Amino acid sequence: MEYSYEVNGIRYLGERLDFHTVNRTTDTEARKHLEPYPVRSIIPLYYNPQNPSDSVLNCRMSLWQPIFWICFRIFMILVGLDLLR
């Protein structure tokens, strides 16, 4: 899937749907994920103001991401404390 957008008169092409890229291996999974984005529709887009070529269609974070990072930080703190002993 590819989408186009314009920033300050410059046209860009993007492919990323969200921040975490997941390979969709089946047609059914891909269709389900693309359902909210009909062809030739006008939809909200999020881009990096310092680098407009960096864009995503969905900027929401999935539930597992903050949980993962919290657990990872706790784990690293415990490892650090263990090394200090």
C-alpha positions as CSV (number, residue, x, y, z in Angstrom):
1,M,0.0,0.0,0.0
2,E,1.2,3.5,-0.8
3,Y,-0.3,6.9,-0.1
4,S,0.5,10.4,-1.2
5,Y,0.3,13.7,0.7
6,E,1.5,17.3,0.3
7,V,3.4,19.5,2.8
8,N,4.2,23.1,1.9
9,G,3.6,22.4,-1.8
10,I,5.9,19.3,-1.9
11,R,4.3,16.0,-2.7
12,Y,5.5,12.9,-0.7
13,L,4.7,9.2,-0.9
14,G,4.4,7.1,2.2
15,E,3.9,3.4,3.0
16,R,3.8,3.2,6.8
17,L,0.5,2.6,8.5
18,D,1.8,2.9,12.0
19,F,4.9,3.2,14.1
20,H,5.3,-0.5,14.7
21,T,5.7,-2.3,11.3
22,V,4.2,-5.8,11.2
23,N,4.4,-8.0,8.2
24,R,1.0,-9.1,7.2
25,T,1.4,-12.4,5.5
26,T,-2.1,-13.2,4.4
27,D,-4.6,-11.3,2.1
28,T,-7.2,-11.5,4.8
29,E,-5.0,-9.8,7.4
30,A,-3.9,-7.1,5.0
31,R,-7.5,-6.3,3.9
32,K,-8.6,-6.1,7.5
33,H,-5.8,-3.7,8.4
34,L,-6.5,-1.5,5.3
35,E,-10.3,-1.4,5.8
36,P,-10.3,2.0,7.4
37,Y,-8.4,3.5,4.5
38,P,-10.5,3.3,1.3
39,V,-8.7,4.0,-2.0
40,R,-8.8,7.7,-3.1
41,S,-10.2,8.9,0.3
42,I,-9.0,11.9,2.3
43,I,-7.8,10.8,5.7
44,P,-5.8,12.3,8.6
45,L,-2.0,11.8,8.3
46,Y,0.7,12.4,10.8
47,Y,4.2,13.5,9.7
48,N,7.5,14.6,11.3
49,P,7.7,18.5,10.8
50,Q,11.5,18.2,10.7
51,N,11.4,15.5,8.1
52,P,8.0,15.5,6.2
53,S,8.9,12.4,4.3
54,D,8.5,10.5,7.6
55,S,4.8,9.8,8.0
56,V,2.2,7.4,9.4
57,L,-1.6,7.1,9.0
58,N,-2.2,5.8,12.5
59,C,-0.2,7.3,15.4
60,R,-2.0,5.4,18.2
61,M,0.2,3.2,20.3
62,S,-0.9,-0.4,20.9
63,L,-1.5,-1.6,24.4
64,W,1.5,-4.0,24.5
65,Q,4.1,-1.3,23.8
66,P,3.9,0.6,27.1
67,I,3.6,-2.7,29.0
68,F,6.7,-4.0,27.2
69,W,8.8,-0.9,28.0
70,I,7.7,-0.8,31.7
71,C,8.6,-4.5,32.1
72,F,11.9,-3.9,30.2
73,R,12.9,-1.0,32.5
74,I,12.0,-2.9,35.6
75,F,14.1,-5.8,34.4
76,M,17.1,-3.5,33.7
77,I,16.8,-1.9,37.1
78,L,16.8,-5.4,38.7
79,V,19.8,-6.5,36.6
80,G,21.6,-3.3,37.6
81,L,20.8,-3.8,41.3
82,D,22.1,-7.4,41.1
83,L,25.3,-6.3,39.5
84,L,25.9,-3.7,42.3
85,R,25.6,-6.4,44.9
